[in-house]
Amino acid sequence: MNELKNESTTSKIGKFRWIICGLLFIATALNYIDRQILGILKPALEKGLNWSEGDYASIVTAFTVAYAIGYTGAGWFIDRVGVKRGYALAVFFWCVAEMAHALNWFIPIDARVNLIIWAMPATVLGFCVARFALGLAEGGNFPAAGKTVSEWFPKKERALAVGIFNSGTNIGALAAPLLILWLATDFSWPIAFIVTPIVGFIWVVIWLMFYDSPDKHKRVTPAELAYIHSDPPDPPGLKIPWITLLQYRQTWMFVIGTGISGTIWWFWLYWGPDFLFKQYGLNMKQLGLPMVVIYFITGVGSIVGGWLSGWFIKRGWSINLSRKMAMLICALCVVPVFAASMVSSVWIAVALVGLAMAAHQGFAANLITTVSDTAPRRIVASIMGLGGTAACVGVIIFAQVIAYILEKTGEYRVLLFIASCAYLINLLIIHLINPRLKSMEFNVPQST
C-alpha cells in the first residue's frame, strides 16, 4: 500500500525533470559518438596513414591534455555563467572541432611541417591539432550535465539521473560502430567526422530554446519544484574560492576516484576496438557487431548501477552505505576481465569486456553523484572539472605505458590485469579518504 501511495504521489508531482535528463542523455551520446570515431577507425587509419602505436598515443595525448584543461576550465566557467549558455557553447565548439578532423584529407598539411614540429608525419600533426581543439570543448559536457542534475533532482534520484545521462556514453559508443564503419567503408573516413556534428548543432538550438532553471521554467509545476528542492538548501550567499576546493577531502575523494576509473575507461574507448582487432583478427566490418553488443551491455550497466544505490536508499540505507555498496558490486564485476585475452571465443571476450565496461559506468554514476551528495550545488561543476582533469593526467601517462607494452609484447594481457584490479583499489582509496561520505563544512565569509 505504501509503495502504491508513493507511486501515486510521484505521478502527481510531475516528471518534467526527466525531459531535462533526456536532453543531457542526447548531448552525452553525441559527445561520445564524436569522441569514439578515432578509436573505431584506428586500425584503418594506422594502415592507411602509416601510423605507429606511438603516433596514435600522441594523438590521444593531444586530446587528453586539452580535455584536462577544458574540463577544469569548463567547470569553473559553467559554475559562473550557468548551464544554459555554458553547455550550448561547449556543444557548438566541439562540433566545429570534430569537423576540423576532415581537413587532414581535404586540405592536407604540407609534409615539410614534420621537419619543424616534433618530426611528426603531417597527418599525425593535423590530427593532434584537431583533437586538441575537440578536447578543449568536450571538457564541458560532464561538468554541465552534473550541475544540471544537482539543480533539477533531489538526492534520492540523482544517481539514477546521472546513470541515465551517463548511459548516453554507451548509446553513443554503441551507435558509433554502426554509423562510423558504414560511412568509412561506403564513403571515406573524412565523412565520418562531418556527419555527426550536424546533429550537435541541432541540439544546441533546441537547448537554447527549451532550457531554463527549475525556478524559472514555465513547465515545472509548484509540486515538482517543491520536490526538486526537498533537500536542505545550500547556505545562502555562500562564496567558495575555487582554489580552496583542494583543501577538502571531498574534493580529493572525487579527484582520485575519477583519476583512476577514468583512466581505465579511456583505455577501453581508445584501445578496446584494437584489442578485438588484434586478438581475434576481426576486420573493420566484423568489428561492428561485437562493439554494438559491448556498448549495449555497458548502457544497461550505467542505468542499473545508478538505480541500485537509489534502491538501497529507499529501503532505509544511508547514502554512504548505498553509494559504496553499489560501487563495490560494480568493482567486483570488473575483476573477470583479466581473462578476456586468454579465451578462444571472441564472444566470451566480448561478454567479459562488456561486463567490465558496464560495471565501470555503474561505478561512475555513483562516484559522480557523491559530488552533489557532499558539496553545495554551486560548486558541483568545479569539483567535477577537477576530477576530469585528474582522469586526463592518468590517461596521458597510461597512453605511453600502453604504447610501450603493445610495441614490446604485442599483447593486452598485462593491461587487462591492471584494469581488473583498478576499481577495487579505487574504492578502498575512496573509503579511506571519506569513510562516512561526510559533507563539506565551510568557514568562509558569507554575503548578506
N, C-alpha and C positions, 0 to 999 in steps of 0.2 A: 504493500500500500504506500509506504513512504517513497519507494522508488518511482511509483506511478505519479505520486504527487510532485516529486522533484522534476520529472519529465514534463508534466503539465505546466509547472511554474516556469521552467526554462523556455517552453514554447511561447508563453505569453510575454516573456521578456523581449523577444525579438532576436534575430540572427544576422543582422546586417554586418556585424563584425567579421563574420565568416566570409562575406563577399570581399572585404578588405584583405583577408587572409588569402583568398583566391588570387587577387592581383599580385600579392607577394610571391605566390607559387609560380605564376606565369613569368614574372621577371626573373626569378631564380632559375627556372627552366631555361629561359633564353640565355642567361648568364653562362650556364654550363654547356649548352649547345655550342655557343661561340668558343668557349674555352677548350672544349673536348675535340674540336676539329683537328688540332695539331696532333694529339695523341693517336687519333684514329688513322690519320694519313702518314704517321711516322714511317712505317715500312716502305710506302710508296715514295715518300719524299727523300728518304735516305738513299734509296736505289736510284731514283731519277735525278737527284741533285748531288749525288756523291757525298752525302754527309757521313761523318764518323759518329760514334757514340759521344765523343767529346763535343762535336759540333752541336748535336741535339741537346746535350746537357747545357751548353752555353745559351741556347735559345730559351730553354726552360728557366735558366738562372736569370736571364734578362727580364722575363715576365715576373718572376718571383720577387726580384729586387724592387721593381716598380709596384708590384702588388703590396709589398710591405709598406712602402711609402704611401701608396694610395689608401690602404686600409686604415692606417693611423690618421692620416690627414683627413680622410672622409669621416671618420668617427668624430673628430673634433669639429669639422665643418657642419655635419648634419646636426649635431647637438646644438649648434648655434643658429642655423638657418631653418631647421625643421626638415621633416622627411618629404614634404610635398615638393619643394624646389630641389633639395639635395638629391633625392632619389631620381628625379627626372633628368637632372644634369648628368648623373653617373651613367644612366642607361643610354642617353643620347651620345655621350662621348665614347662609350665602349663600342657602340655600333659603328661609329666613324672609324675607330681604330681597327676593328675587325675587317672592315672593307679595305683598309690600307694594306693588309697582307697580300691582296691580289696584285698590288703594284709591283711585286717582285717578278711577276710574269709579264704584265702589260707594259711596265716601264722598268726594264732591267737596270740595276745599278752597274755602273761602269766597273768592269773586272779589275781595273787598276786600283780601285779603292782598297782592295785587300792588301796592297803593299803599304798602305798608310795606317790602317786601323787594325791592330791585333792579328795581322796576317790571316784574316778570316776570308773564306770564299765569299763572293759578293752576295749570293742568296742568303747565306747564314747571317751576314751583317744586316741585310734588309729585313729578315725575319726577326732578328733581335730588336731592331728599332720598332717594328710594328708590335711585337709582343710587349715591349716596354710601355708603349702608349696604351695598349689594352689593359695591362696590369694596373696602371695608374687609375683608370676609370672603373674597372671591375671591382676594385677595392671598396667601392661604396655600397655594394649590394647588401652584404650581411649586416654591417652597422645600421643601415637604413631599415632593413627588414626587422632586425631585432628590436630596434627602438619603436617601430610601429606596433609590434606585438605588445611591448610593455605599456603602450598608451591605449591599446584597444582591448586588452584581455586582462581579467583578474588572474591572480597567481595560479589558481587551480586549473586554469585552461591554457596557461602559457606553453607548457611543454608540448601539449597536443598541437597548438597553433604553430609552434616552431617546427615540430615534426612534419606538419603538413606543408608549410612553405619550404622547409629544407628537403622534402621529398621531391621538390622541383629539380634539385640537382640530379636526382636519379632519373626522373622522367626526361629531363633534357639530355642526359647522357644516354638514355635508352633510345630516344628519338634520333640522336646524332648518328649512330652507325647506319640506321636505315636511310636517313636523308643524305648524309655526307658521302657514304660509299656509293650511293646511286648517282649523286651529282659528279663525283670524281671519276667514276668509271664510264658513265654515259656521256659526260661532257668533258670537263677538265677540272683540276684541283682548284684553280682560282675562283671558279663559280661557287664552290662551297663556302668561300669567305665573303661572298656578296649577298647570297640569298637570305640567310638568317637575320642579318642586321635590319633588313626591311621590316620584319615583324616587330623588332625592337622599337623602331621609330613610331609605329602604330601604337604600341603600348604607352609610349611617352605621352602621346596626345590624349589617350584615354585616361591616364593617371592624372594629368593636369586638369582635365575636365571633371573628373569623378571624385577625386580625393579631397578630404578635409579632416581636421581633427575631430574626435568624437563630440567635444563640446559645441562645435560649430556646425556639424553635419545635420542637414535637414531630415535625413532618412533615419536617424537614430532616435528611437522613442525615449521618453523620460525613464521608462522602466529599464531599458537596455543600458542607458547612460549610467543609471544608479548601479546596475550590476557590474559594469565595467570599472566603476570607481568604488567597488565594495571593499577593496583592501584599504588599510590605513594610508592616508595621503602622505606624500613627501613633506618634510618640514618646509613651511612657507618661506620663500625668499632665500633658500639655501644656495650659496655660491661656493663652488668647489674648484679651486685652481687645478688645471689639467695635470700639472707636474706632481701634485700631491697624491694623485691616484696610486703612484708606485710605492707609497708608504703603507698601503693596506694589503693585508694578506688575501682579502677577497679578490683584489686585482691579480695578485701573483698566482692564486689558485687557477684563475681562468687563463692567464697568460701561459703558464707552464702546461696546463692541461691541453690547451689548444695547440701549443707548440709541438707537443708530442703527437697527438692524434691527427692534427692537420698535416704533419709531415708524411705520415703513413697514407692518409687519404690521397694526397697528391701523387704519391708513388703509384697508387692504383690508377689514377686518372691518366698519368703520362706514360707509364710502363706496363699497365695491365694488358692492353691490346698486343703489345710487343711480346709479352710473356707467352700468350697463346700462339702468336705467330711463330715464335722460335721454338717453343716446347713441342708443339704439335704440327708444325708445318702448314698452318692454315694460310690460304691466300686472302686477298683483300675481300672478295665476295664471301668467302667462307667465314670470315670473322664476324659478319653482321649478326647472325642468329645467336651465337654464344654471347656477344656483347649485349644484345637485347635481353636475353634471359638474365644475365648478371644484374643489369640495371633494373629490371622488373623486380627481382628479389630485393635489391637494395632499396627501392622505393617503398616496398611493403615494410621493410625493417625500420625505415625512418618514421613512418606513422605509428607502427606498433610500439617502438621504443619511446616515442613521445607520449603515447596513450598510456603506457604501462605505469609510469610514475604517477600520472593523474588518477589512475585506477587505485593505486595504493593510497593516495591522499584521501580519496573518497571513502575509503574503508578505515579511516582514522589514523593512518600512519603519519608521522611527522614529515615535513618537507625534506628534511635532511636525510632520513632513512629512505624515503620514497625515491628521491633522485639517485642516491648512491646504490640502492639495491638494483634499480633499473640499469645503472651503468655497470654494475658487477655482472649481471646476467649478460649484457652485451659484450663485456670484455671476455667472458668465458666462451662466448660463441665465436670469437676471433681465433682462439687457440688452434683449432684443427687446420687452419690454412697452411701451416708449415708443410703438410703432406701434399699440397697441390702439385709440387714439382716431382713427386715420387709415384704418382698414379699413372696408369697407362691409358685410361679413358679420359678424353677431353671433357666429357660431360660431368664426370666426377670432379675434375678440376674446376669446371665452371660452377658447380654447386658449392664447392669449398670457398672459392673466391667470392661468389655471390653472398654466401652467408657472412663472410668476414666484412664485406662492404656494407651489408645490411646492418650488421652489429655496430659498425662504425657510426652509421647515421643515427641509430638509436642512442648510442653513447653521446654523440654530438648534440642531439636535440636536448638532452638533459643537461649537458655541460653548458650550452648556450643559455638555457633557462636559469641556471644558477646566478647569472649576472643580474637579471631582474629580480631574483629572489633576495639578493644581498645588497643591491645598490639602488639609490634613487633613480627614477626614470630619466631624469635629465642628463645623467652621465652614462647611461647604458651603452650608447653608440661609441663613446670614447673608450670605454673598457673593452668592448668588442674589437675596436680598432687595434688596440694594443695586443690583444690575443691573436688577431690575424697577422700582425707583424711578426710575432714570435713564430707562428707556423711558417711564414715565409723564410725566416732565418734558418729554420730547420730544413726546409726544402733546399735552400741554396747550398747548405753543407752536404745534405744527403744526396743531392743530384750528382755531386762529384764522386761521392762514395759509390753510388750505383754505377756510374760510368766506369770507374776503376775496376769494380768487381766483375762487371759484364765483359770488359775488354780482356781481363786476365783469365777468367774462368768460362765465360760464355754461358753461365748457368744462373738461375734465380734462387737456388736453394737457400743460400745464406740470407738473402733479402727477405724471403718468405718467413724464415725463422725469426728474424728481427720483428717483422710485422706481427707474428703470432704472440709475441711476448709483450709488445708495447703497451697494450691497453690495461693489462693487469698492473704493470708497473706504474702507469699513468694514474690509475685510480688510487693506488696506495699513496702516491705523492699528493694528490688532491686531498685525500683524507687527512694526511699528516699536516697539511697547511691549514685546513679549516675543518676540524673534526666534527663540529656541530652545525656547519653551514651558517655561521653567525653573520648577521647583517653588519654593514659598515656603521660606525659611530664617528661623527664629525665634531670637532671642536674648532669650528671656523666661524667668523662673524656672519651674521645673517642680516640681510637687508630689511628695512622696515617698509 
